[in-house]
């Protein structure tokens, strides 16, 4: 595909693509935006009046820390009365943040980079999930049928591989992994399949491999599929997969609010790290992941700071795929103090 055609397509679709790891994790949420939860303690918790803040999130394991932060009063301690609003993807979240109807939203890093390149004034203010660094025990994996002859990434040549969104983070990291393995990535047919449909499509033989994230990794394993590659853990070191973003205008006009949110998210991420069972338990409050699957799934890491080197590497991969025109400076993608 010619570069100008691809960039035009990316720009036209960027609002729809701005999701976290993708839409469609199991929840009772449906396709519309709906209030999920909010802080309830009084202003005494922070020694003054709380500032109302609305955050757009999607129903996946990656946002467990912010739910814990609300439940444990971490945001109230920082003077924030947070309402979490569930949406199925960025098609609802990004316009709401841009218009000021929401102060913050959640997205994967590739979408933020692509959006910024397309002219959207978005910037990360806090980190979210990070890969475990262990391809055999991560929250994301390329799954193949148990009896498949596919053993490694080079065996994907000429095969159909499902990604939840073409030209986004799962596609990009898989693309990079195949290149690193010496495979012919141009011979791989990437097809778009929603996460909830991936396991069924794999079992039906309609695709040869799927790029699954939790809880779908565990669900695939329950059906005897096996993991051949950690597409978040292996191609990019210490990959920070997603984070919380706002607009340049919000950062400029409400710096204290942004700083308070960033600080509260850091504490919430640490709380999820220190209390992994609580992080799994809270999944049932905003998704329909059953208790057994929740107990078996692998959670991502929840660091306090975003890994800036992985952000830079992700931008380089997107440029190599001709999904962005230029590799942006890190300071154009993340606020000071939110990364390292």
Secondary structure, 3 states (H helix, E strand, C coil): CCHHHHHHHHHHHHHHHCCCCCCCCCCCCCCCCEEEEECCCCHHHHCCCCEEEEEEECCCHHHHHHHHHHHCCHHHHCCEEEEEEECCCHHHHHHHHHHCCCCEEEEEHHHHHHHHHCCCCEEEEEECCECCCCCCCCCEEEEECCCCCCCCHHHHCCCEEEECCCCCHHHHHHHHHHHHCCCCHHHCEEEECCHHHHHHHHHCCCCCEEEEECCHHHHHHHCCCEEEECCCCCCCCCCECEEEEEEHHHHHHCHHHHHHHHHHHHHHHHHHHHCHHHHHHHHHHCCCCCHHHHHHCCCCECCCCECHHHHHHHHHHHHHCCCCCCCCCHHHCECCCCEC
